[in-house]
Amino acid sequence: MLLSAEIRRVRVCAAERCALRFLDRSPAHNRRWCSMSRCGNRTKVRLHQARTRHNCRITES
């Protein structure tokens, strides 16, 4: 694999606590996480909770 043309599709997971590498075989070549059900979901939940907390503070003021 290292010598093939697919080497350009190797990505590092975008999750803060994950350092796995994966082969991006998505049609648009823009996959961000090693696993959507693991790292992708955790990241999206964390961002949603941060937005919700921020919006609650604004409306309470």
DAURNOR-V894120 format. One record per pair of residues at least 6 apart in sequence whose C-alpha atoms are under 8 Angstrom apart, sorted by the first residue. I is the first residue (numbers start at 0). J is the second residue. If there is no record, write none. Layout:
i:I j:J
i:I j:J
This chain:
i:0 j:6
i:5 j:22
i:8 j:22
i:8 j:23
i:8 j:24
i:8 j:28
i:9 j:20
i:9 j:21
i:9 j:22
i:9 j:23
i:10 j:20
i:10 j:21
i:10 j:22
i:10 j:23
i:10 j:31
i:11 j:18
i:11 j:19
i:11 j:20
i:11 j:21
i:11 j:31
i:11 j:32
i:11 j:33
i:12 j:18
i:12 j:19
i:12 j:20
i:12 j:21
i:12 j:31
i:12 j:32
i:12 j:33
i:12 j:38
i:13 j:31
i:13 j:32
i:14 j:32
i:14 j:38
i:14 j:39
i:14 j:42
i:17 j:38
i:19 j:33
i:20 j:33
i:21 j:33
i:23 j:29
i:23 j:30
i:31 j:39
i:32 j:38
i:32 j:39
i:33 j:39
